[in-house]
Amino acid sequence: MAILYRKKDTIPGYKWSLGYTLFWLFLIVLIPLMHLFSVPFQTTLSNIGDILGNSRFLYALSITLGTAAAAAAINLILGSIVAWTLVRYPLKGKGIWDTLIDLPFALPTAVAGITLTTLLGPNSPFGHFLGTLGIHVAYTPMGIIIALVFVGFPFVIRCLQPVLLDLSKEVEEAAKSLGATPWQVFRRILFPEMWPAMLSGFTLAFARGIGEYGSVIFISGNMPFRTEVVSLLIMTKLEQHDTLGATTIALFMLTLSFVMLWGLNYIQGRVQRG
């Protein structure tokens, strides 16, 4: 008589864990997103086109993407240097430096915005000094970039640190012993391993920048066609009870962020598969 054996799950508790995960994902993420996606269907494509084709929105979008990209590029350079320094050099008090790097994650972004405005505003000593040199930071796109650099600073560092820790110094030393220059070592040995993490940090910092609100609301001045970013425009429309306009713009930005993050995951998957 044949005996049937039930195939056991590879991971104990897999079904319960999967069900628990999907339940909370659906409850916390999918239900709000489903409602957000349903709002534009309550109007016509013509109205959606008018909202997304409005000159004020397009200018705010250009300011948002431009400042977020500039801040992410600055963080890519500075973050790579900081991550390399923390990993490769025996610094004293390294735990304190690590804590300071994570501080933008814990600090309310509105507090950062107020602090930067107080420091760089035209009425502050430092801001006045910069003004005498013809450098105006507060209420300009430069101020927005500085605020976004602050809130996005940890992303590149935290993405790069694990990669740098796994890199073997013996390979670098072997390449140098064979006559490779420092630039050749970086280009052929270090950079191929580092660039996926650098791309991840850049993308995360950029995605954070295009959705940032608290740190830019004060230092930007919220001037239409000058320093108004998309997040501030959404809040303005909500204050004007234009729920459809705010939701349509928010959905557009959400889709843009999703495409970027999906592209990042796709590239990382290709890299891992070789």
Buried (B, 14 or more C-beta within 10 A) or exposed (E): EEEEEEEEEEEEEEEEEEEEEEEEEEEEEEEEEEEBEEBBEEBEEEBBEBBBEBEEBEBBBEBBBBBBBBBBBBBBEBBBEBBBEBBEEEEEEEEEEBEEBEEBEEBEBBEBBBBBBBBBBEEBEEBEEBBEEEEBBBBBBBBBBBBBBBBBBBBBBBBBBEBBEEBEEEEBEEBBEEEBEEEEBBEEBBEEBBBBBBBBBBBBBBBBBBBBBBBBBBBBBBEEEEBBBBBBBBBBBBEEEBEBBBBBBBBBBBEBBEEBBEEBEEBBEEEEEE
